[in-house]
Amino acid sequence: MVELPTNHPLRFTLSNEVHARPSEPLTAPTQLSCIALATNWPYAEADREVISDLTTQYGATPPGPGVKHYGVDLGDFRLVWERHTEFTRYTFMTSGAQIPFMKSAIESVPQAWLSGLPGELIAASHAALIPEPETVSHGELGRAYFADNTLIGSSIAGGAARALTDFRVHADGFSRFLVLNKTMTPWHAGRIVQRLLEIETYRIMALLALPVAQSLSRQLTGWEAELSQVTTAMSGSAVADEPDLLRRLTALQAAIEKSHSETDFRFGAGAAYYALVRRRILELREDRLPEMQTFHDFTERRLAPAMNTCASIAERQDGMSKRVDRAAQLLSTRVDMSLEQQNQALLESMNHRAMLQLRLQQTVEGLSIAAITYYTVGVVGYIAGGLAAAGLGVDPKLLVGASVPIVLLLAGFGLWRTRKSMKADEDRSGAPK
């Protein structure tokens, strides 16, 4: 055996992902009931537990840990369980019933177990696969199985079958799909019916974004009015008004970001489900039936406008966020400029005070020269007087008078040297290193 490098932890999981949800082979006549319950993460293990309870009741092997798709034949019916990100889907199948929807597959399921399923019902559909009748018209089929509602349908799989529905919830709480099989093999028929049931589930899941968009539209209108008021006030505001305007913009920005974080996933999921609906319809390979909307026509006329509304609201919210950001940046720039002007005025005031202090200092220095000269000459006078008293023949007045200019020059020279030394120290300390 060849020795291979160590496997990546997700190698086999990712390899098996393409086989995660295989279709079931179906032979006409077969009745199917499919229910989808919004479960999300709070019910991550509860739905597995109820499947284990049911399989234990029928003596079957329950799904193992980590399994997201599980099919089992329980005798009275066959069950297919699928776990998705936001919902869990249960499909029940029974064979042999010739009349569509008279006895649905879900009626064979224990009702006590069924009522205890975790989550909230988001979609429920019956599907009937029967051999194609030779003489029954679409009008007769509509009256017999769809309460005479307008039918949507088409020839599918290159003419191998016909699929009909009215996309309405009937009195039993289920929508209905009727597949008239002409030449499809069991595996092909299973894939087609699975696609039809997925179209209904994904259509409802996609529409979950619509109420969010409608509610957000009203909020956006209020936010746009607030932004308009703030930007209008900004054009003529005084410096004292800017902090209040910035506070309003910051509050508006926080509200929009909160809304964005709450709705971004829903809008993204709605777009993803809508893409799945369109993909599943494409896989039907439809051909038009006389005087009847195809699945594609119905989707483009009814579902597409709702999805376009959601996309428009999402773009509007993104645009609103960018506009508020630009307004906040503009106002912040104005506030910064005002602060710079205030700082400049403060610096100019400080420079003026420094000049006054310098002039005062120079005046004090001039006075200090006079004071030094006065006191020094006084000392010289005392010395001259002492010398005269000692009989050395010194004229005190003459000596004092002669010392005045000398002392004055020495004091001025000393002050000049002090200034020069301080200037040199200042230049050295301020020079770049």
C-alpha positions as CSV (number, residue, x, y, z in Angstrom):
1,M,0.0,0.0,0.0
2,V,1.2,3.5,-0.9
3,E,2.2,5.6,2.1
4,L,0.5,9.0,1.8
5,P,1.0,12.2,3.8
6,T,-1.3,12.9,6.8
7,N,-4.9,13.7,5.8
8,H,-6.3,17.1,6.3
9,P,-9.0,17.0,9.0
10,L,-11.7,18.0,6.6
11,R,-10.6,15.9,3.6
12,F,-13.3,13.2,3.7
13,T,-16.0,15.6,5.0
14,L,-15.5,17.9,2.0
15,S,-15.2,15.0,-0.4
16,N,-18.5,13.6,0.8
17,E,-20.2,16.9,0.7
18,V,-21.3,16.5,-3.0
19,H,-23.1,13.3,-1.9
20,A,-24.6,14.8,1.2
21,R,-28.3,15.0,0.0
22,P,-29.0,12.3,-2.6
23,S,-32.4,12.0,-4.1
24,E,-34.7,9.0,-3.4
25,P,-35.8,6.7,-6.3
26,L,-39.6,7.1,-6.8
27,T,-42.0,4.9,-8.8
28,A,-45.5,6.1,-9.6
29,P,-47.8,6.1,-7.8
30,T,-46.1,7.7,-4.8
31,Q,-47.3,10.3,-2.3
32,L,-44.9,12.6,-0.5
33,S,-45.3,15.1,2.3
34,C,-42.5,17.5,3.1
35,I,-42.4,19.9,6.0
36,A,-39.6,22.4,6.8
37,L,-39.2,23.8,10.3
38,A,-37.1,26.9,11.1
39,T,-34.7,25.5,13.7
40,N,-31.4,27.3,13.3
41,W,-28.8,26.6,16.0
42,P,-31.0,26.5,19.2
43,Y,-32.3,23.1,18.0
44,A,-29.0,21.7,16.7
45,E,-29.4,18.5,18.7
46,A,-33.1,18.4,19.4
47,D,-34.0,17.5,15.8
48,R,-31.6,14.6,15.9
49,E,-33.1,13.4,19.2
50,V,-36.6,13.2,17.8
51,I,-35.3,11.2,14.8
52,S,-33.6,8.9,17.1
53,D,-36.8,8.5,19.1
54,L,-38.8,7.6,16.0
55,T,-36.3,5.2,14.6
56,T,-36.0,3.5,18.0
57,Q,-39.8,3.2,18.1
58,Y,-39.7,1.3,14.8
59,G,-36.6,-0.7,15.6
60,A,-34.4,1.1,13.0
61,T,-30.9,2.4,13.3
62,P,-30.8,6.2,14.3
63,P,-28.5,8.7,12.5
64,G,-25.0,8.9,13.8
65,P,-23.3,12.0,15.2
66,G,-22.5,14.7,12.7
67,V,-25.0,13.3,10.1
68,K,-27.0,16.0,8.2
69,H,-28.9,13.8,5.8
70,Y,-30.6,10.5,6.8
71,G,-33.0,8.2,5.1
72,V,-34.8,5.2,6.5
73,D,-37.6,2.8,5.6
74,L,-39.9,2.5,8.6
75,G,-42.4,0.1,7.0
76,D,-45.5,2.3,7.0
77,F,-43.6,5.1,5.3
78,R,-40.1,6.1,4.3
79,L,-38.5,9.1,6.0
80,V,-35.8,11.4,4.7
81,W,-34.4,13.9,7.3
82,E,-32.2,16.9,6.2
83,R,-30.5,19.4,8.4
84,H,-29.8,22.8,6.9
85,T,-28.3,26.0,8.3
86,E,-31.6,27.6,9.2
87,F,-34.2,24.9,8.9
88,T,-34.7,21.1,9.2
89,R,-36.7,19.3,6.5
90,Y,-38.6,16.1,6.9
91,T,-40.0,14.2,3.9
92,F,-42.4,11.3,4.2
93,M,-43.2,8.9,1.4
94,T,-45.8,6.2,0.8
95,S,-46.5,4.2,-2.3
96,G,-49.6,2.7,-3.9
97,A,-52.2,5.4,-3.5
98,Q,-53.7,6.0,-7.0
99,I,-55.7,9.2,-6.2
100,P,-53.4,12.1,-5.5
101,F,-53.7,13.9,-2.1
102,M,-56.6,11.8,-0.9
103,K,-54.5,10.1,1.8
104,S,-51.3,12.0,2.3
105,A,-48.0,10.4,3.3
106,I,-47.8,12.4,6.6
107,E,-51.0,10.8,7.8
108,S,-49.0,7.5,8.2
109,V,-46.7,9.2,10.7
110,P,-47.4,9.0,14.5
111,Q,-49.2,12.2,15.2
112,A,-47.9,12.5,18.8
113,W,-44.3,12.4,17.5
114,L,-45.2,14.8,14.6
115,S,-46.6,17.5,16.9
116,G,-43.5,17.4,19.1
117,L,-41.0,18.3,16.4
118,P,-38.7,21.2,17.4
119,G,-38.9,24.5,15.6
120,E,-41.5,26.5,13.8
121,L,-43.2,25.3,10.6
122,I,-42.1,27.5,7.7
123,A,-43.1,25.4,4.7
124,A,-45.3,22.3,4.1
125,S,-46.0,20.6,0.8
126,H,-47.6,17.5,-0.6
127,A,-46.3,16.0,-3.8
128,A,-48.0,13.2,-5.9
129,L,-46.2,11.2,-8.5
130,I,-48.6,9.3,-10.8
131,P,-48.5,7.9,-14.3
132,E,-49.5,10.4,-16.9
133,P,-53.2,10.0,-17.8
134,E,-54.1,9.9,-21.4
135,T,-57.3,11.9,-21.6
136,V,-57.5,14.2,-18.5
137,S,-57.2,17.9,-19.3
138,H,-55.4,20.5,-17.2
139,G,-58.8,22.0,-16.3
140,E,-60.0,18.7,-14.9
141,L,-56.8,18.3,-12.9
142,G,-57.1,21.8,-11.6
143,R,-60.7,21.2,-10.4
144,A,-60.0,17.8,-9.0
145,Y,-56.8,18.6,-7.0
146,F,-56.2,22.3,-6.9
147,A,-59.6,23.7,-5.9
148,D,-60.0,25.1,-9.4
149,N,-57.2,27.6,-8.8
150,T,-55.0,28.9,-11.7
151,L,-52.4,26.4,-12.4
152,I,-48.7,26.9,-12.9
153,G,-46.8,24.2,-14.6
154,S,-44.8,23.0,-17.6
155,S,-43.5,20.0,-19.5
156,I,-40.3,19.0,-17.8
157,A,-37.2,16.9,-18.3
158,G,-37.4,17.2,-22.0
159,G,-41.0,16.1,-22.2
160,A,-40.5,13.1,-19.9
161,A,-43.1,14.4,-17.4
162,R,-45.4,17.3,-16.5
163,A,-45.4,19.2,-13.2
164,L,-48.4,21.2,-12.0
165,T,-49.0,23.4,-8.9
166,D,-50.9,26.5,-7.8
167,F,-48.4,27.7,-5.2
168,R,-51.2,28.1,-2.7
169,V,-51.7,26.8,0.8
170,H,-54.8,24.6,0.9
171,A,-57.2,23.9,3.7
172,D,-55.0,21.2,5.2
173,G,-52.1,23.7,5.5
174,F,-50.1,22.2,2.6
175,S,-49.2,23.4,-0.9
176,R,-49.5,20.8,-3.7
177,F,-47.4,19.5,-6.5
178,L,-48.6,17.0,-9.1
179,V,-46.1,15.2,-11.3
180,L,-47.4,13.2,-14.2
181,N,-44.7,10.8,-15.2
182,K,-44.4,9.7,-18.7
183,T,-40.9,8.2,-19.3
184,M,-38.8,9.1,-16.2
185,T,-36.8,6.4,-14.5
186,P,-37.2,6.1,-10.7
187,W,-34.0,8.0,-10.0
188,H,-34.9,10.7,-12.5
189,A,-38.4,11.0,-11.0
190,G,-36.9,11.2,-7.5
191,R,-34.6,14.1,-8.5
192,I,-37.5,16.0,-10.2
193,V,-39.8,15.7,-7.2
194,Q,-37.0,16.7,-4.8
195,R,-36.3,19.8,-7.0
196,L,-40.0,20.8,-6.8
197,L,-40.1,20.4,-3.0
198,E,-36.9,22.4,-2.7
199,I,-38.3,25.1,-4.9
200,E,-41.2,25.6,-2.5
201,T,-39.0,25.5,0.6
202,Y,-36.3,27.9,-0.8
203,R,-39.0,30.2,-2.1
204,I,-40.5,30.7,1.4
205,M,-37.0,31.0,3.0
206,A,-36.1,33.7,0.4
207,L,-39.2,35.6,1.2
208,L,-38.2,35.9,4.9
209,A,-36.1,38.8,3.9
210,L,-39.2,40.8,2.5
211,P,-40.8,41.8,5.9
212,V,-37.3,42.8,7.1
213,A,-36.9,45.0,4.0
214,Q,-40.4,46.5,4.4
215,S,-39.8,47.4,8.1
216,L,-36.3,48.8,7.3
217,S,-37.7,50.9,4.5
218,R,-39.7,53.0,7.1
219,Q,-36.6,53.4,9.3
220,L,-34.5,54.4,6.3
221,T,-37.0,57.2,5.5
222,G,-36.7,58.6,9.0
223,W,-32.9,58.3,8.9
224,E,-32.7,60.1,5.6
225,A,-34.8,63.0,6.9
226,E,-32.5,63.2,10.0
227,L,-29.4,63.3,7.8
228,S,-31.0,65.9,5.6
229,Q,-31.7,68.1,8.6
230,V,-28.2,67.7,9.9
231,T,-26.5,68.4,6.6
232,T,-28.7,71.5,6.0
233,A,-27.8,72.8,9.5
234,M,-24.1,72.2,8.8
235,S,-24.1,74.6,5.9
236,G,-25.0,77.5,8.2
237,S,-23.9,76.4,11.6
238,A,-21.7,78.3,14.0
239,V,-18.8,76.8,15.9
240,A,-20.9,76.4,19.0
241,D,-23.4,74.3,17.1
242,E,-20.9,71.8,15.8
243,P,-20.7,69.5,18.9
244,D,-24.4,69.0,18.9
245,L,-24.4,68.2,15.1
246,L,-21.6,65.8,15.6
247,R,-23.5,64.1,18.4
248,R,-26.6,63.7,16.2
249,L,-24.5,62.3,13.3
250,T,-22.8,59.8,15.7
251,A,-26.1,58.6,17.0
252,L,-27.4,58.2,13.5
253,Q,-24.3,56.3,12.4
254,A,-24.6,53.9,15.4
255,A,-28.3,53.2,14.6
256,I,-27.5,52.4,11.0
257,E,-24.6,50.1,11.9
258,K,-26.7,48.3,14.4
259,S,-29.4,47.8,11.7
260,H,-26.8,46.7,9.2
261,S,-25.5,44.0,11.6
262,E,-29.0,42.8,12.3
263,T,-30.2,42.6,8.6
264,D,-27.1,41.8,6.6
265,F,-27.4,38.0,7.2
266,R,-31.1,38.0,6.3
267,F,-30.6,39.9,3.1
268,G,-27.6,37.7,2.1
269,A,-29.5,34.5,2.9
270,G,-32.5,35.7,0.9
271,A,-30.4,36.3,-2.1
272,A,-28.8,32.9,-1.7
273,Y,-32.2,31.1,-1.4
274,Y,-33.5,33.0,-4.4
275,A,-30.4,31.9,-6.4
276,L,-31.2,28.3,-5.4
277,V,-34.9,28.7,-6.5
278,R,-33.8,29.8,-9.9
279,R,-31.2,27.1,-10.1
280,R,-33.7,24.4,-9.2
281,I,-36.2,25.7,-11.8
282,L,-33.4,25.7,-14.4
283,E,-32.8,22.0,-13.6
284,L,-36.4,21.2,-14.4
285,R,-35.7,21.9,-18.2
286,E,-39.1,23.4,-18.7
287,D,-41.2,23.5,-21.9
288,R,-44.3,25.7,-22.0
289,L,-47.7,24.1,-21.8
290,P,-50.7,25.9,-23.6
291,E,-52.1,28.8,-21.7
292,M,-50.2,28.2,-18.5
293,Q,-47.4,30.0,-16.7
294,T,-44.2,28.1,-16.3
295,F,-42.3,27.9,-12.9
296,H,-39.8,30.3,-14.4
297,D,-42.6,32.8,-15.4
298,F,-44.2,32.6,-12.0
299,T,-40.9,33.2,-10.2
300,E,-39.9,36.1,-12.3
301,R,-43.3,37.8,-12.0
302,R,-44.0,37.1,-8.3
303,L,-40.8,36.3,-6.5
304,A,-38.3,38.4,-8.4
305,P,-40.0,41.8,-7.5
306,A,-39.9,40.9,-3.8
307,M,-36.2,39.9,-4.1
308,N,-35.4,43.1,-6.0
309,T,-37.1,45.1,-3.2
310,C,-34.8,43.4,-0.7
311,A,-31.7,44.0,-2.8
312,S,-32.8,47.6,-3.3
313,I,-33.3,48.2,0.5
314,A,-30.0,46.5,1.3
315,E,-28.2,48.9,-1.2
316,R,-30.1,51.8,0.1
317,Q,-29.0,51.0,3.7
318,D,-25.4,50.6,2.5
319,G,-25.6,54.0,0.6
320,M,-27.1,55.6,3.7
321,S,-24.2,54.3,5.8
322,K,-21.7,55.8,3.4
323,R,-23.5,59.2,3.3
324,V,-23.5,59.4,7.1
325,D,-19.8,58.5,7.1
326,R,-19.0,61.3,4.7
327,A,-21.1,63.8,6.6
328,A,-19.4,62.8,9.8
329,Q,-16.0,63.1,8.3
330,L,-16.9,66.6,6.9
331,L,-18.1,67.8,10.2
332,S,-15.1,66.3,12.0
333,T,-12.9,68.2,9.6
334,R,-14.7,71.4,10.4
335,V,-14.4,70.7,14.1
336,D,-10.7,70.0,13.7
337,M,-10.2,73.3,11.7
338,S,-12.0,75.2,14.4
339,L,-9.7,73.7,17.0
340,E,-6.7,74.5,14.9
341,Q,-7.8,78.1,14.7
342,Q,-8.4,78.3,18.4
343,N,-4.9,76.7,19.0
344,Q,-3.4,79.2,16.6
345,A,-5.0,82.1,18.4
346,L,-3.8,80.7,21.7
347,L,-0.3,80.4,20.4
348,E,-0.3,83.9,19.1
349,S,-1.5,85.1,22.5
350,M,1.3,83.1,24.1
351,N,3.8,84.6,21.7
352,H,2.6,88.1,22.5
353,R,2.9,87.5,26.2
354,A,6.4,86.0,25.7
355,M,7.4,89.2,23.8
356,L,6.1,91.3,26.6
357,Q,8.0,89.2,29.1
358,L,11.1,89.5,27.0
359,R,10.8,93.3,26.9
360,L,10.2,93.3,30.6
361,Q,13.2,91.1,31.2
362,Q,15.4,93.4,29.0
363,T,14.2,96.4,31.0
364,V,14.9,94.5,34.3
365,E,18.4,93.6,32.9
366,G,19.1,97.3,32.1
367,L,18.0,98.2,35.6
368,S,20.1,95.4,37.1
369,I,23.2,96.9,35.4
370,A,22.5,100.2,37.0
371,A,21.9,98.5,40.3
372,I,25.1,96.5,40.1
373,T,27.0,99.6,39.2
374,Y,25.5,101.6,42.0
375,Y,26.2,99.0,44.7
376,T,29.7,98.2,43.3
377,V,30.6,101.9,43.2
378,G,29.3,102.2,46.7
379,V,31.7,99.4,47.7
380,V,34.6,101.2,45.9
381,G,33.6,104.4,47.8
382,Y,33.9,102.6,51.1
383,I,37.3,101.2,50.1
384,A,38.5,104.6,49.0
385,G,37.4,106.2,52.2
386,G,39.2,103.6,54.2
387,L,42.4,104.2,52.2
388,A,42.1,107.9,52.7
389,A,41.6,107.5,56.4
390,A,44.8,105.4,56.5
391,G,46.8,108.4,55.2
392,L,47.5,106.9,51.8
393,G,46.7,110.1,50.0
394,V,43.7,108.7,48.0
395,D,40.9,111.1,46.9
396,P,37.7,109.1,47.5
397,K,35.6,111.2,45.3
398,L,38.0,110.9,42.4
399,L,38.4,107.2,42.8
400,V,34.6,106.7,43.0
401,G,34.0,108.8,39.9
402,A,36.7,106.9,37.9
403,S,35.2,103.6,38.9
404,V,31.7,104.3,37.6
405,P,32.4,103.8,33.8
406,I,34.7,100.8,34.6
407,V,32.1,99.1,36.7
408,L,29.4,99.9,34.2
409,L,31.4,98.4,31.3
410,L,32.2,95.3,33.3
411,A,28.6,94.8,34.4
412,G,27.4,95.2,30.8
413,F,30.1,92.8,29.5
414,G,29.2,90.2,32.1
415,L,25.5,90.4,31.1
416,W,26.4,90.1,27.5
417,R,28.5,87.0,28.2
418,T,25.7,85.4,30.1
419,R,23.2,86.0,27.3
420,K,25.7,84.5,24.8
421,S,26.3,81.4,26.9
422,M,22.5,80.9,27.3
423,K,21.9,81.3,23.6
424,A,24.6,78.7,22.8
425,D,23.1,76.2,25.2
426,E,19.7,76.8,23.6
427,D,21.0,76.3,20.1
428,R,22.7,73.1,21.1
429,S,19.6,71.7,22.9
430,G,17.4,72.5,19.9
431,A,19.7,71.2,17.2
432,P,18.6,68.0,15.5
433,K,20.4,64.8,16.6
